[in-house]
Amino acid sequence: MKTLNPDSVIKPASSYVQAVVHSAAAERMVISGQLGLRVDGVLEQGLEAQMERAWSNLFAVMAAGGFEPHHLIRATIYVTEAGQVALYRKVRDRMLQGHLCANTYLEISALAAPEFLVEIEGEAVKEA
């Protein structure tokens, strides 16, 4: 797997890449949006705590399929509180521990329930 930040487009604003290239001989996992809910159904309080839990839940789903965090090639993040990209970047960088993947951050009006502040979905690939 290789990452791309070509000189023909603007460099990423933070810790992500413009593209991830992988061979066709690979195992792929598409991960549904993960919320800031603990396994007991309790919702973490506050945006940062929900972000951390959503990332942890994403990694737990990946692990259940035999994938590790460094296999993540793409993440899409939906946040209901405007102006939180700096907080998101801080949490993302801490959770990914230097791993770079393609990333899309969206500020939206609502998720499935008003108490949900963030949802993170992803795609992971393990090279054959």
C-alpha positions as CSV (number, residue, x, y, z in Angstrom):
1,M,0.0,0.0,0.0
2,K,1.3,3.5,-0.8
3,T,0.1,7.0,0.0
4,L,0.0,10.0,-2.4
5,N,0.2,13.7,-1.9
6,P,1.0,14.8,-5.5
7,D,2.6,18.2,-6.3
8,S,-0.3,18.8,-8.7
9,V,-2.8,19.5,-5.9
10,I,-2.7,21.4,-2.7
11,K,-1.0,19.6,0.2
12,P,-3.3,18.3,3.0
13,A,-4.2,20.8,5.8
14,S,-3.3,18.3,8.5
15,S,-2.4,14.7,9.0
16,Y,-4.0,12.9,6.1
17,V,-3.2,12.0,2.5
18,Q,-4.9,12.8,-0.8
19,A,-5.0,9.1,-1.8
20,V,-4.1,5.6,-0.8
21,V,-3.2,3.0,-3.5
22,H,-3.4,-0.7,-2.9
23,S,-3.2,-3.8,-5.1
24,A,-6.3,-5.6,-6.1
25,A,-5.1,-8.8,-4.3
26,A,-6.2,-7.7,-0.9
27,E,-8.9,-8.2,1.8
28,R,-11.2,-5.1,2.2
29,M,-13.4,-4.1,5.1
30,V,-16.0,-1.4,4.9
31,I,-17.0,-0.2,8.4
32,S,-20.4,1.3,9.2
33,G,-20.5,4.6,11.0
34,Q,-19.5,4.2,14.6
35,L,-20.9,6.4,17.4
36,G,-19.7,7.4,20.8
37,L,-21.5,4.6,22.5
38,R,-19.9,2.2,24.9
39,V,-20.6,-1.5,24.6
40,D,-23.2,-1.2,27.4
41,G,-25.1,1.4,25.4
42,V,-24.1,4.4,27.4
43,L,-23.3,7.4,25.4
44,E,-20.0,9.2,26.2
45,Q,-20.5,12.8,27.3
46,G,-19.1,15.6,25.2
47,L,-17.7,15.8,21.7
48,E,-14.1,14.8,22.5
49,A,-15.2,11.8,24.5
50,Q,-17.6,10.7,21.7
51,M,-14.9,11.1,19.1
52,E,-12.5,9.0,21.1
53,R,-15.1,6.3,21.6
54,A,-16.2,6.3,18.0
55,W,-12.5,5.8,16.9
56,S,-12.2,3.0,19.5
57,N,-15.4,1.3,18.2
58,L,-14.1,1.6,14.6
59,F,-10.9,-0.1,15.7
60,A,-12.8,-2.8,17.6
61,V,-14.9,-3.7,14.5
62,M,-11.7,-3.8,12.5
63,A,-10.0,-6.1,15.0
64,A,-13.0,-8.4,15.0
65,G,-12.3,-8.9,11.3
66,G,-8.5,-9.4,11.7
67,F,-7.6,-5.8,10.8
68,E,-5.3,-3.4,12.6
69,P,-5.5,0.4,12.8
70,H,-2.7,0.8,10.2
71,H,-4.9,-1.1,7.7
72,L,-7.3,1.9,7.7
73,I,-7.2,3.6,4.3
74,R,-10.1,6.0,4.5
75,A,-12.3,7.6,7.2
76,T,-15.3,9.8,6.9
77,I,-16.2,11.9,9.9
78,Y,-19.6,13.5,10.5
79,V,-19.8,16.1,13.3
80,T,-22.9,18.0,14.5
81,E,-21.0,20.9,16.2
82,A,-19.7,23.5,13.9
83,G,-16.1,24.8,14.1
84,Q,-14.6,21.6,15.7
85,V,-12.1,20.6,13.0
86,A,-9.1,21.5,15.3
87,L,-10.5,19.3,18.1
88,Y,-11.1,16.5,15.6
89,R,-7.6,16.7,14.2
90,K,-6.2,16.5,17.7
91,V,-8.2,13.4,18.5
92,R,-7.7,11.8,15.1
93,D,-3.9,12.2,15.4
94,R,-3.8,10.8,18.9
95,M,-6.0,7.8,18.0
96,L,-4.1,7.0,14.7
97,Q,-0.7,7.4,16.3
98,G,1.0,8.7,13.2
99,H,-0.9,6.5,10.7
100,L,-2.1,8.5,7.7
101,C,-5.2,7.7,5.7
102,A,-7.6,9.5,3.3
103,N,-9.9,11.6,5.4
104,T,-13.1,13.5,4.9
105,Y,-14.5,15.7,7.7
106,L,-18.1,17.0,7.4
107,E,-20.1,19.3,9.7
108,I,-23.7,18.4,9.5
109,S,-27.0,19.4,11.1
110,A,-27.9,16.1,12.8
111,L,-27.2,12.4,13.1
112,A,-29.8,9.7,13.9
113,A,-30.5,11.1,17.4
114,P,-29.8,14.6,18.7
115,E,-27.5,13.4,21.5
116,F,-25.1,11.8,18.9
117,L,-22.4,14.4,18.2
118,V,-20.1,12.4,15.9
119,E,-20.1,9.4,13.6
120,I,-17.0,7.9,12.0
121,E,-17.1,5.3,9.2
122,G,-14.1,3.8,7.5
123,E,-12.5,1.5,5.0
124,A,-9.6,-0.8,5.7
125,V,-7.4,-3.0,3.4
126,K,-5.0,-5.7,4.1
127,E,-2.6,-6.4,1.3
128,A,-2.4,-10.1,0.2
